[in-house]
Amino acid sequence: MSTSAIKTAPGLDASVEFEFADSRHISRLISSKGDPHRIIAAEVGPAYWEYRRRWEEARAFRLKLPFPLHVDYELFYRCNLSCPICLMSLPKEEKLRWGDPAQSLSLETIKELLDEGAAKGQAAVGLNGICEPLLSPDLPDIVRYARSVGMLDVMFNTNGLLLDQAVSWELIRAGLTRIMISLDAATPDTYKKIRIGSDFARVTENIRRFIELRKDMGCNLPIVRVSFCLTSLNEHELEDFVRLWSPWVDFFSIQQYGNTFEGEFAEDRSRLFPKNHPYRPNGSKGCGQPWKRVMVRHNGEVIPCCDASGLSLVVGNIYQASLEEIWKGKKAETIRTLHQEGRFAEHPVCRQCMTKWGPGPDENYQAGGE
């Protein structure tokens, strides 16, 4: 990223050392401390760069992987918040369409999946989906086991409410490489409109204590990211958010709001599209997600997508076939081919994804990319 591009980023100045926008301009990663990948690689070794090389080759459709490089494990379908940008804010009956809060991936199942992945070339692990991972008492054990079998990058997104000192210490000690906290606000008043059920002061204190604890323990990992999803509720605080967190965190993410809801709920949540920061897409051939990663949902279903838009894009179930068999199966291969050939609009789920980011794309725009 050029210096001029950095200088034009909202709320930033030339002191920013790293900026990366994904191929569809849905999110932008920014840091004043340099490339976050270099921080991780310095700790886990040169194998990390080979993993990232394969990641980039796969997402550009130049490398056909025998097994996903990254697997997300959706531990369960539950959260302690009900944010309006998330499916967890839906009425009970509608929410149950997308998952069963009574089901979860057991620790034994996750370890079996990690064993398979470690033997087949998997390099990275995410512990997310539609869930708050800090609700799991097994979380440090999962992180520890993932690192012990050779996973180079182990991460999760969280709202940070339960990130107390004891949990923080366990996660750092277990070998977590990244933690990403969704904040979406710079002030308590705005925060309470978005992060329903949380506490701004508590979460900000949790983040700062986590960073200080990491330093006290003599650790450089996990790297810490805070996230800001642009909506009509918070876009006026973007620059304040950047100023607030730049001195603290390793990097932060500015994300575009995507309306993943359906029917009357989609109509209602369209009010959340930002007014002063409209989506400016950058068309690309297709989506690289199915070429490099999958998500194993709480009920065993496997989807080749890390986004809520892809929850119905089921390509198999781990209780019926191995993850390798699912990855190489006809359903997954078909989706990869459609994106490689720029024909993703032939799939109804992928076609719908191009409209979820709000006003912006013109009739000639072909959505795709990462």
NORWONOR-V705150 format. One record per helix or strand of 2 or more residues. SS is the DSSP state (H for helix, E for strand). FROM is the first residue (numbers start at 0). TO is the last residue. If there is no record, write none. Layout:
ss & from & to
SS & FROM & TO
SS & FROM & TO
This chain:
ss & from & to
H & 2 & 7
E & 17 & 20
E & 26 & 30
H & 35 & 43
H & 46 & 58
E & 69 & 72
H & 86 & 88
H & 91 & 97
H & 106 & 119
E & 123 & 125
H & 132 & 134
H & 138 & 147
E & 152 & 157
H & 164 & 173
E & 177 & 181
H & 187 & 193
H & 199 & 215
E & 222 & 229
H & 234 & 245
E & 250 & 255
H & 262 & 271
H & 288 & 290
E & 292 & 295
E & 300 & 302
H & 307 & 309
E & 313 & 316
H & 322 & 326
H & 329 & 339
H & 343 & 345
H & 347 & 352
